[in-house]
Amino acid sequence: MPIYEYVCNDCNEKFSLLQRINTKGNEATCPKCSSKRVKKVMSSFCCSSSEGLPSSVPSRGFGGGG
């Protein structure tokens, strides 16, 4: 199951949730204020290298971070 990051529209709390892939964003609840008004945000990710150690994935030609 992937980890999704959210930000609360009411209190601006940023939080992460471990959820199933087909889970809808409106099923998330802010842990700080219990609001359902949350928005899924883009997050960085990590993958394993050939040695099995985690490494950052460089952004090559992708204008979305890195």
C-alpha positions in Angstrom: 0.0 0.0 0.0 1.4 3.4 -0.9 1.8 6.4 1.5 -0.2 9.5 0.4 0.5 13.0 1.7 -2.3 15.4 2.4 -2.8 19.0 3.6 -5.9 20.1 5.6 -7.8 23.0 4.1 -9.0 24.1 7.5 -5.9 24.1 9.7 -3.1 23.6 7.1 -1.8 20.5 8.8 0.4 18.3 6.6 0.1 14.6 7.2 0.7 11.2 5.6 -1.6 8.2 5.4 -0.9 4.6 4.4 -3.9 3.8 2.0 -5.0 1.4 -0.7 -4.4 2.6 -4.2 -8.1 2.9 -5.0 -8.9 5.0 -1.9 -10.5 8.3 -2.6 -9.2 11.6 -1.2 -12.5 12.3 0.6 -11.9 9.3 2.8 -9.0 11.0 4.6 -9.4 12.9 7.9 -7.1 15.4 9.3 -5.5 14.0 12.5 -5.2 17.5 14.1 -8.7 19.0 13.6 -10.7 16.0 12.3 -11.7 17.9 9.2 -12.6 15.9 6.0 -11.6 19.0 3.9 -8.2 17.7 2.9 -6.3 17.8 -0.4 -3.8 15.2 -1.7 -0.4 16.7 -2.5 2.5 15.5 -4.6 5.3 14.0 -2.6 8.9 12.8 -3.3 9.6 9.1 -3.6 12.5 6.7 -3.1 13.5 3.5 -4.8 16.1 0.8 -4.3 19.4 0.9 -6.2 21.1 -2.2 -7.6 22.9 -2.6 -4.3 19.5 -2.7 -2.5 20.1 0.6 -0.7 17.5 3.4 -0.9 18.4 6.2 -3.2 16.8 9.4 -4.4 15.5 9.3 -8.0 16.9 12.3 -9.9 14.4 14.2 -12.1 15.6 13.9 -15.6 13.5 16.0 -18.0 10.6 16.1 -15.5 9.7 19.6 -14.3 8.1 18.4 -11.1 10.8 18.4 -8.5 13.7 16.1 -7.6 
